[in-house]
Amino acid sequence: MDSGASSPILGFDVGGTKISVVVGTSGGTVLERVARPSNASAGFNSMWATMVSSAEELISRWGQPAAIGVSIGGPLDSDRGIVHSPPNLPGWDEIPLKKLLTERFGAPTYVEHDARAGALAEWMFGAAQGATDVVYLTFGTGLGAGMILGGRLYRGSDSIAGEVGHWRMLRRGPKAYGKAGSWEALSSGAGLPQLARYLYPKVAWPEDLSARTLVRLATDGDPRASAVVRVAAGWLGRGIAQLVDLLNPQIVVVGSLAVRAGDLFLPTARRVVDRECLAANRGCSIVASALGDEAGDVAALCAAIYQAKG
């Protein structure tokens, strides 16, 4: 693929909160972006209509794409591009997304788990450039891991490697990913409000309590919100320590919440990792995404860039 705008890549970053559609180059440069609310509760057909209309808007200005990349939550079959009922996307049951996009827009389409696409983006264009062994954690609405091992993207035998949000960290606790005490329930954007209510059940938290609200309250010095964030950061560190001891990566890159509020999470997480890891693994760098607010957009492009190169 040419790196110029004459043969653009169309990228879809599909999440439970927003759908971002971008036009970019094979050099990872985002040329234009359209972002709209997901309205995920409305189901697949509504989201598909948003994806199509956003893409058509960009194609009208930039022309037919050379390739299409998709970054989306799992579980999914990357090779066949079939999405298997992600917990944050109700109604996305066995959706043949690769086939639908290829037929609709007439370009080769590559569908990748958002954590793996994020790992590719940081490895190719962000904080992990030059490394051969990388772990990327989404740490957004959900929690998933993407892994570059030995200089190649690792998917696992059935393309579902990295579903670490499903790990049970406690026998009891807040519930996410269908499991009480899961890592995602203890340390993610969706998990933070549940953790707050679990730790402080008698507090009159706002009905629409969100991770953003808790982070703001913690930044302003609210003692309970600060405690919730510290607990979540501690669990983030415990999970990272297990990944580091298992995989011995050079770097762990943390997205989303670590980009927006890294000072609240990463120092605690690093201390826990240093305490929990084997001494030989304590040199692993733990950093926030270098791509910042563009991480999801670049990840969507990378889903096509990496796979198209074979």
DAWO-V79339 format. One record per residue. N is the residue number from 1. PHI is phi in degrees with one decimal (none if undefined). D_LAST is the distance of its C-alpha to the last C-alpha in Angstrom with 2 decimals. Layout:
n phi d_last
N PHI D_LAST
N PHI D_LAST
This chain:
n phi d_last
1 none 12.01
2 -69.3 15.39
3 -83.9 16.56
4 -93.8 19.89
5 -70.8 21.59
6 -66.3 21.67
7 -133.0 18.30
8 -72.9 18.28
9 -105.1 16.06
10 -99.9 18.13
11 -121.3 17.97
12 -116.9 20.08
13 -107.1 21.37
14 -106.7 23.46
15 -133.2 26.09
16 -74.3 29.55
17 -102.9 31.31
18 -142.0 29.49
19 -116.4 26.83
20 -111.8 25.27
21 -120.2 23.52
22 -129.7 22.23
23 -111.8 21.14
24 -152.6 19.15
25 -112.6 17.07
26 -72.7 13.65
27 -91.7 15.91
28 82.3 16.81
29 -88.6 20.21
30 -85.3 21.91
31 -94.0 24.04
32 -157.6 25.93
33 -139.0 26.27
34 -125.0 28.28
35 -123.8 29.20
36 -139.7 31.47
37 -59.6 32.92
38 -72.5 31.14
39 48.8 34.45
40 -58.6 32.56
41 -64.6 35.82
42 -77.5 36.03
43 94.9 33.13
44 -63.4 30.03
45 -57.9 31.65
46 -65.7 32.98
47 -67.3 29.71
48 -61.1 27.85
49 -62.0 30.53
50 -65.2 30.02
51 -61.0 26.26
52 -65.5 26.88
53 -65.5 29.78
54 -66.1 28.06
55 -65.1 25.02
56 -63.0 27.44
57 -60.7 29.39
58 -72.0 26.50
59 -62.7 25.32
60 -62.7 28.96
61 -99.8 28.81
62 -113.4 25.32
63 90.2 24.47
64 -62.6 21.78
65 -74.3 18.43
66 -77.8 15.31
67 -159.9 13.37
68 -126.7 14.73
69 -118.1 13.93
70 -129.6 16.36
71 -112.2 17.62
72 -150.7 20.28
73 -67.3 22.33
74 -100.1 21.98
75 -77.3 22.44
76 -156.0 19.70
77 -100.6 17.26
78 -64.6 13.85
79 -60.9 12.33
80 -90.1 15.37
81 69.3 16.06
82 -106.2 19.63
83 -96.5 21.73
84 -108.0 24.37
85 52.5 27.43
86 -60.6 26.66
87 -63.0 30.05
88 -95.4 30.02
89 -130.6 29.23
90 -59.8 32.09
91 91.3 31.63
92 -87.7 27.85
93 -105.0 28.29
94 56.1 25.56
95 -85.4 24.32
96 -81.5 21.56
97 -63.2 20.22
98 -59.2 16.97
99 -62.7 19.23
100 -61.6 21.92
101 -70.3 19.96
102 -61.8 18.20
103 -68.8 21.68
104 -74.0 23.48
105 -116.4 21.54
106 66.2 19.82
107 -134.2 16.35
108 -58.5 12.97
109 -120.9 13.28
110 -129.0 11.39
111 -109.1 13.98
112 -135.5 14.06
113 -57.0 17.14
114 -61.6 18.94
115 -69.1 19.32
116 -69.1 15.68
117 -64.1 14.95
118 -63.6 17.93
119 -61.4 16.74
120 -60.5 13.58
121 -61.9 16.04
122 -69.7 18.54
123 -72.1 16.24
124 -83.0 14.66
125 -134.9 17.88
126 -124.4 20.70
127 -69.4 22.85
128 -103.7 20.42
129 -59.6 19.04
130 91.3 19.26
131 -85.2 19.43
132 -109.6 17.44
133 -131.9 19.04
134 -136.3 19.52
135 -118.3 21.08
136 -117.7 21.27
137 -112.4 24.07
138 -64.5 24.44
139 48.6 28.27
140 -115.3 28.96
141 -55.8 30.50
142 -116.7 28.88
143 -138.3 27.47
144 -144.2 24.05
145 -119.7 21.88
146 -113.0 18.25
147 -131.1 17.28
148 -105.9 15.15
149 -124.0 16.28
150 62.0 15.93
151 79.5 13.40
152 -136.4 10.93
153 -67.4 11.32
154 -106.4 13.84
155 -112.9 14.51
156 90.0 17.08
157 -65.0 17.93
158 -117.2 18.62
159 66.3 16.42
160 -125.1 19.63
161 -62.5 19.64
162 98.0 21.32
163 -80.0 24.13
164 -72.4 26.59
165 -60.1 28.82
166 -82.9 30.11
167 -56.1 31.47
168 -87.4 35.26
169 -94.5 36.72
170 -135.7 40.33
171 -67.6 42.38
172 -129.7 43.74
173 158.1 42.63
174 -61.4 41.19
175 -113.3 38.86
176 -154.3 35.28
177 56.7 32.37
178 74.9 35.17
179 -145.0 36.48
180 -67.6 39.42
181 75.1 38.81
182 -72.3 35.02
183 -60.9 33.21
184 -63.3 32.21
185 -71.4 35.91
186 -93.1 36.96
187 -156.3 34.46
188 -162.9 32.72
189 -62.5 33.78
190 -73.5 34.90
191 -76.6 36.42
192 -55.6 38.61
193 -61.4 41.20
194 -65.4 41.43
195 -63.5 41.91
196 -60.0 44.61
197 -70.3 46.49
198 -72.0 46.16
199 -74.7 47.51
200 -129.3 50.15
201 -67.7 51.11
202 -92.4 54.43
203 -77.4 53.09
204 -83.1 53.18
205 -64.6 49.58
206 -58.9 48.76
207 -59.3 47.66
208 -97.4 44.54
209 -54.0 43.76
210 -132.6 40.23
211 -60.3 38.22
212 -58.8 38.89
213 -63.9 42.61
214 -63.5 42.66
215 -63.5 40.90
216 -63.7 43.41
217 -63.0 46.31
218 -64.7 45.17
219 -62.8 44.84
220 -81.8 48.35
221 96.5 49.68
222 -62.4 50.19
223 -65.1 50.79
224 -72.2 49.40
225 -61.4 46.21
226 -61.6 45.80
227 -65.6 46.28
228 -60.2 43.69
229 -63.9 41.10
230 -62.6 42.09
231 -63.5 41.70
232 -61.3 38.25
233 -64.8 37.24
234 -63.3 38.64
235 -68.8 36.60
236 -57.3 33.47
237 -63.7 34.31
238 -63.9 35.05
239 -66.9 31.72
240 -61.4 29.86
241 -58.5 32.02
242 -66.0 30.90
243 -63.2 27.19
244 -67.1 27.94
245 -66.8 29.98
246 -74.9 27.40
247 -108.1 24.24
248 52.6 25.82
249 -75.8 23.50
250 -77.8 24.30
251 -151.1 24.38
252 -115.5 24.81
253 -106.9 24.26
254 -114.5 26.36
255 -96.2 25.99
256 46.9 28.42
257 -60.2 31.87
258 -69.7 31.31
259 -73.6 30.61
260 -82.3 33.71
261 -146.2 36.00
262 -59.6 34.54
263 -64.4 38.01
264 -84.1 39.20
265 -112.1 36.48
266 -69.9 34.76
267 -58.2 37.91
268 -65.2 39.03
269 -59.6 35.62
270 -64.4 35.42
271 -63.1 38.94
272 -66.5 38.19
273 -60.8 35.08
274 -61.7 37.23
275 -76.0 39.90
276 -91.8 37.80
277 -79.1 35.17
278 -57.5 35.73
279 -56.2 37.02
280 -66.1 34.08
281 -96.8 31.71
282 -75.2 33.87
283 -87.0 32.12
284 -66.1 29.06
285 -77.6 28.85
286 -124.0 29.14
287 -134.6 28.62
288 -79.0 28.30
289 -52.4 25.26
290 -82.6 25.35
291 -86.9 23.92
292 57.1 27.03
293 -68.1 27.57
294 -89.4 24.31
295 -55.9 22.21
296 -66.2 21.62
297 -67.0 20.91
298 -65.6 18.33
299 -60.0 16.76
300 -61.6 16.51
301 -63.6 14.76
302 -66.1 12.30
303 -56.3 11.42
304 -85.7 9.96
305 -58.1 9.02
306 -67.8 6.80
307 -71.2 5.10
308 -66.6 5.29
309 -76.7 3.79
310 77.3 0.00
